[in-house]
Amino acid sequence: MSAAEHSKSELLIAVIARMLDGLGHVAVGASSPIPGAAALLARARAKKHLRVSVLGSLRHNDFTDGAREIFDCAAQGRIDAFFLGGGQIDGAANVNLVGLGEYPDLNKRFPGSYGSAYLYFLVPRVILFRPEHSRRVLVPKVDFISAPGVSAPGIYRPGGPYALVTERSVFSFEREQGRFRLHSIHAGETAASIAENTGFDYDSPASVPETPPPSAETLALIRGDVGADIAEVYPRFAREILTAG
């Protein structure tokens, strides 16, 4: 793959990294190779003036109490961005990490919520990341709200959804309106293909811009220092996805 070409994973890493510019501390949870690589890319471009905490890493995580310390930092206002995914995500940015069907008689169980709702309320910039962009995942209404996207007036909530990044597009989240707005579409997609594969309603500009591809400099960082750094936690991802030449 030449420097001008890029994989879908490299595009998503570059997209997310741009959302982290200017922040002070980004935390990345478990099973998150693309968000983790994006955070490390943002740090590389910030010349180290960004703290990145990647769970499971010895080199890029100075927590001494594991995941519990993330919760402490979030409560103290010391985490600027975090990432959440979900088996289902709806148009109000509600996340379902519990399962499908009517609770408690679920047809399918997901891994569980852990501290997702807690962090969703406290971290100012929560980026929802779900590679699969289909009506199976992006639904009109989640079967179970394990982490709510919006709260009633008067509820103390400094944190909440900032954006949704998928394999097809980027949505921004309008907190006052409580709904998503289509921000950009990736190369090869159209406004019609996004609507066809999205189960919830959203706002959209008259002309939807294409997501900017990663620059040659960004690709060099991803395939160099960032790929080497993320390999500590996700060696298979680094080997199979980030190898290029």
URTA-V673685 format. One record per residue. N is the residue number from 1. RES is the residue in one letter. SS is DSSP state (H for helix, E for strand, - for the rest). PHI is phi in whole degrees, 0 to 359 (999 if undefined). PSI is psi as a letter, one per 20 degrees, with the letter a starting at -180 (NA if undefined). Layout:
n = [N N]
res = [RES RES]
ss = [SS SS]
phi = [PHI PHI]
psi = [PSI PSI]
This chain:
n = [1 2 3 4 5 6 7 8 9 10 11 12 13 14 15 16 17 18 19 20 21 22 23 24 25 26 27 28 29 30 31 32 33 34 35 36 37 38 39 40 41 42 43 44 45 46 47 48 49 50 51 52 53 54 55 56 57 58 59 60 61 62 63 64 65 66 67 68 69 70 71 72 73 74 75 76 77 78 79 80 81 82 83 84 85 86 87 88 89 90 91 92 93 94 95 96 97 98 99 100 101 102 103 104 105 106 107 108 109 110 111 112 113 114 115 116 117 118 119 120 121 122 123 124 125 126 127 128 129 130 131 132 133 134 135 136 137 138 139 140 141 142 143 144 145 146 147 148 149 150 151 152 153 154 155 156 157 158 159 160 161 162 163 164 165 166 167 168 169 170 171 172 173 174 175 176 177 178 179 180 181 182 183 184 185 186 187 188 189 190 191 192 193 194 195 196 197 198 199 200 201 202 203 204 205 206 207 208 209 210 211 212 213 214 215 216 217 218 219 220 221 222 223 224 225 226 227 228 229 230 231 232 233 234 235 236 237 238 239 240 241 242 243 244 245]
res = [M S A A E H S K S E L L I A V I A R M L D G L G H V A V G A S S P I P G A A A L L A R A R A K K H L R V S V L G S L R H N D F T D G A R E I F D C A A Q G R I D A F F L G G G Q I D G A A N V N L V G L G E Y P D L N K R F P G S Y G S A Y L Y F L V P R V I L F R P E H S R R V L V P K V D F I S A P G V S A P G I Y R P G G P Y A L V T E R S V F S F E R E Q G R F R L H S I H A G E T A A S I A E N T G F D Y D S P A S V P E T P P P S A E T L A L I R G D V G A D I A E V Y P R F A R E I L T A G]
ss = [- - - - - - - H H H H H H H H H H H - - - - - - E E E E - - - - H H H H H H H H H H H H H - - - - - E E E E - - - - - - - - - - - - H H H H H H H H H - - - - - E E E E - - - E E E - - - - E E - - E E E E - - E E E E E - - - - - - H H H H H H H - - E E E E E - - - - - - - - E E - - - - - - - E - - - - - - - - - - - - - E E E E E - - - E E E E E E - - - - E E E E E E E - - - - - H H H H H H - - - - - - E E - - - - - E - - - - - H H H H H H H H H H H H H H H - - - - H H H H H H - - - - -]
phi = [999 282 298 286 269 210 274 296 298 295 298 294 300 294 300 292 301 296 285 256 300 85 273 256 213 242 249 234 278 282 53 224 294 289 301 297 296 296 296 291 295 300 294 298 284 273 56 77 277 206 273 238 242 251 301 94 264 267 270 235 196 258 294 250 231 63 297 300 290 301 296 297 298 297 295 272 75 251 235 267 212 212 234 228 239 181 293 221 222 248 291 264 66 288 243 245 244 259 163 255 108 271 293 266 271 280 278 213 261 261 300 118 280 51 254 298 295 301 291 297 279 250 274 299 235 263 261 280 231 215 306 291 243 211 291 290 260 268 252 299 209 294 291 214 269 269 212 281 283 229 231 293 304 91 276 290 207 287 254 159 290 247 200 233 245 229 290 250 197 234 250 266 249 268 293 294 274 68 206 275 230 294 263 199 240 284 306 95 257 226 302 291 291 293 299 296 255 244 275 252 281 206 273 208 289 299 233 269 288 275 298 297 286 293 287 299 295 296 298 296 293 300 278 251 298 294 298 293 291 287 296 300 262 233 297 294 300 297 286 269 257 262 281 204 191]
psi = [p r h h q q r h g h g h g g g h h h i i p j r h p p q p a q l m g g h g h g g h g h g h h j l i l p p p o o p i q h h l o j q i k b h h h g g g g g h j k j p h q r p q a q h q p a i j k q p o j g r q a o p j m q h p p r h r h c k g g g h h h h p h n o o p o o g p n r i h g n r g p q h p o h o q h r q q q i p o n i r a q g r p p a i h r p p q p o h h i k r q p p g q q q p i r r h h h g h h j p i r q r q p r h o p q q p p q q r h g g h h g g i d g g g h g i h h h m h g g h g h h j p r NA]
